[in-house]
Amino acid sequence: MPAPRRPRLVVIVGATGTGKSELSLELAESLHGRGHAAEIVNADAMQLYRGMDVGTAKLSVSERRGIPHHLLDVLDPAEEASVADYQADARAAIEAIEARGGVPILVGGSGLYVSAVVQDFRFPGTDAAIRARLEAELEATGPGALHRRLRELDAGAAEAIGPHNGRRLVRALEVIEITGEEFGSGLPEGAPPWREATILALRAPREELVARLDERVRGMWAGGILDEVRGLGELGVTASRAIGYAQALAQLAGELDEPGAIEQTQSLTRRYARRQVGWFRRYDAHRLDYDDPGRHATASRLAMGED
């Protein structure tokens, strides 16, 4: 009889709060039971940061069930994350897992980071002078002005990035100025895949997802996000503007009271989840209901090529 087929790269995506981490653990354990060692590669931009645990719902070491995880806690909060660097690091981790005979499971909700890995895409170069000018403008005027300019030049990119992510707004405007073309949210539509993959997309009805997200934010404050932020020290631009962390910083500075910080975080989280849903809708993926009790078995069959 022919040898059993080794599963290819598995990708688990979905909006915040749909249970991606839990599904990845269950899938890894199921694959292990079928004789395939699986390892998980993080694709959540904020989980790259050491110490940013409560606000990102990062699994603790004990919660990882002994399954190897990669690209968690690899940056200090003062450092700036780079999608291009992440692409190289994630692909290297995936290739190393495959070289060991394992199955890589890429898991996360940061759409640009996931797409940078799974699509065959090379990032445009940079121009130090243009970047410095745009960063100075960001510092002087805030992200709102850059977002308005980007909306005039590339409405789709402006919608995908949102009005608060200053670093990505700078990058989009830099690429537009260098290339003379639309940024396109950073990745071309219809780019070919980097390698064959099974993509699993978790979904939830909007009303249920909103309730889960609102409760999740309340849990961040109950779980000690203020203490976590106090202990982080200096935060870079990306970390300090992360949803939840920016509001915790504002509360600690006396700019927001706790109910206001929680409400603002809930509103921004809901908006971010809508963008995630829109981003992952374009993927050729197997759609799984977040609360389907059989989703883990279905994911295992799909990973093994049985469905």
N, C-alpha and C positions, 0 to 999 in steps of 0.2 A: 504494500500500500504506500502511496506517496506520503512524504512527511507532512505533518500539519502546517498550514500556512501561518507565518508569524504576522500578527497584526501590524498594520502600518501606523504612521503618526495619527494620533487621535487629538482632536481639538474640541474643547468644551467652552462654549460662550453663552452669553445671556446677560440680561440686565442685572444690576445690583439687586441682591435679595432673592434670586431665583434658585439658590442652592448649588452653585457650580462646584464649590469646594467639596461638599458632601458627595456629590455625584462622582467627582474625580477619585475620592477615596474608595468608594464602593466599586467603581470600575477597576481600579488598580488591584483591589483584593480579589475581584472576580477573575481578572486575567491571571493573577498569581495562581488561583485555584485551577486554572486551565494550563498551567505550566509555563506562563509567560511573566517574567519579572517586569513590572511597570514602574516608571519614575515620573514625577510630576514637575513640569516647568511652569513657573509663575508668569502670567501675562497681565498682571494688574500693576499699573505704573506706580501707585503709591505703596504697594507692598514691597517694592524694591528697597524702601527706606528702613534702616535700623531704628527700632524704638517706636515706629508708628504702627501700633498694633491694634489698639482699641478702636480707633477711627476707621480702620481699613478692614476690620473683621478678619485679621490674619490668624491663621491656625497656629496655636502654640506647638512646640515640639512634641508635647505629649499627645496632642490632638491629631498628629500626622500618622499615627498608627504604625510607626516604623517604616513608612514608605518614604524613600528619598525624595526631597524637594529641592528644586534649583531656582536660583535668582530670587530668593527671599533674603532681605537684610543684607544687600550688597552695596548700598550707598549710605553715606552719612546724610542727615537731614539738611546740612548746609550745602550739599552737592546738588548739581542740576542734572536731572535725567535727560538722556538723549535717545530718541527713537532709533537713530542709526546705530548707536552703540548697543542698544538693547537687541536690535536685529541680529548683529554679529554674535552677541553673547548667547542669545536664545538658540540660534541655529547651531552654534558650537556645542551647546548642552545637548540638543536633540541628536546631533550626529554622534556625540560621545555615548549617549544612552544606546543608540542603535549599534554602535561598534561593540558594546558589551553584550549584545544580544537581547537588550531590553526593549520595551515599548514606551516611547515618550508620549506623555499626555500633557498637552499645552492647555492651560486653564486660566481664563481671566475675562474681564469685561472691558478692558481698555482697547477699544476698537482699532485705533491706529497701530497699537503695538501688536495686536494679533495679526492684522493685515500685513504689517511689515514683515512678519515671519512667514506667513502662509502664501503670500503672493510673491512672484518673481519680480522684485522691484529694487532699483538702485536709487538712493536718495540724491537729489541735486546737490552740488557743492555749496560752499558758503562764501560770503564776501565779508571780511572783517570790518571794513569801513561801513558798509550798509548795515550790518548787524549792530555795530556800536551806535550808529545814529538812531536806529529804531529802538534799541534798548534805552537810550537816553530819553527818547520821546515817551516811552512807556513809563519810565521813572517820573518824568515831569507831568504827564497828563493822565496817566492811568490807562487801563485796558480799553475803556469805553471808546475813546477817540480812535484807537487803532481798529477796534471792531467795526466802527461806523465806516472807516475807510475801506476795510476789507469787504464789507457788505456791498460797497459800490463797485469793487473790482471783481469779486467772486462771491456771490450771494450764497452759493452752496457751501463753500468752505467756511464762511462766516457762521452759517447755521450749524454746521457740524462741530466747529470749535467752541462756539458760544462766546459770550462777552466778557468772561472772567479769566480765561486762561491766557495771560499775557505772553508767556513764553511761546506758545504755539501761534498766537497772533503775530508776534515778531517774525517767527520762522516763515509763516505763510506769506507775509508781505515781502520778506527778503527773497523768497523763491520767485514771487511774481516779478519783482524788480530785476532779478538776475536773468530770468528766462523770457520775460515778456509774455508769459502765458498764465492762465489761471492755475491756482494751486491745486484745485480739485480735491480738497480735504487731505492732500498729502500723498494720495495714491491714485493711479490711473484706474478708471473704470475698466473692468474686463481684463485686468492684468492676469497673465497665466499663473498657474500655481507653481510654487517653489518645489513642492514634491507632493506626491499623492497622499491624501489625508482623508480621514473620516471626520466630518464636522458635525457635532451635536449641539443644537441650540435649544436652551431651556426657555420656556415661555410661561407667562402667567397672565390671567385676566387683569386688566388695568386696575379695577377696584380692589382686587385682592393684593396686587403688588403695592399699591399706594399704602394700604393699611400695614403691610409688612415693612415697608420702608420707614413709615412714620414711627412704628414701634422700634425699629432698629436704631433710629436716631435717638430716641429716648433712652435706649439701652446704652448708647455711647456715653451719655452723660452719667447715667447710673453706674456704668462700668469704669468711670474714672478718667475720661478724656482730659479733663482739666489738669489732673495730676500728671498725666502722661505728657501734656504739652509743657508743663512747668519743668519737667525733667529733660526735655529734648535739647535745651540750649539753643544756639543760633540756628535758625531755619533759613534755607535758601528760598528763592522766589517760588519755585514749584511747590515745595513742601508747605510754605506759609500760606499759599493760596488754595491748598487742597480743601475740598468741601469738608466741613466739620472742624478742621484745624484752624482755618481762617476765623470761624465764628468763635471757637474756644479762645483764640488769641484776643479777639475783640472783647469777649467777656472779661478776660483777665485784665485787659487794659481799661475796663470800665466803660467801654463804648457800647456794649450791649448787656442787658440783663439776661439771666439764664433762660427765661421763657422766650425772649427775643432771639437768642442764639440758637435755641432748639428749633424754633419756628423757621428761621432763615435757612438753617441746615436742611430741614425737611423739604422746604420749597426747592432749594437747589438740587437736592438729591432726586426729587421727583422729575425735575427738568433733565437732569443728567440721564436718568433711566430712560426717558423718552428718546433722547439722542442715541442711547445704546440700542434700543429696540429698532430704531430706524437704520442704524449702521448694520446691524447683524441681519436685518431683513434681506439685504442684498446677497447674503451668502447662500451658496448651494448647500444647504444643511438639512440634516434630519431633525425635525422639530419634536421636542419632547415636553410634555406638560410637567411643570415643576412639582406638582403634587400627585403625579401618577405613581402608585405604589409599585408598578412594574417597570419604572423607568431605568432602574439599574440593570435589570435583566435585559431590557431592550438595548441599552447602551453596550452591554457585553456582546450581544449577538451581532450588533452593527460593527463593532470593533473587529470581530472575528470574521466579518464578511458573510454572515449567515442569513442576514435579512436583505 
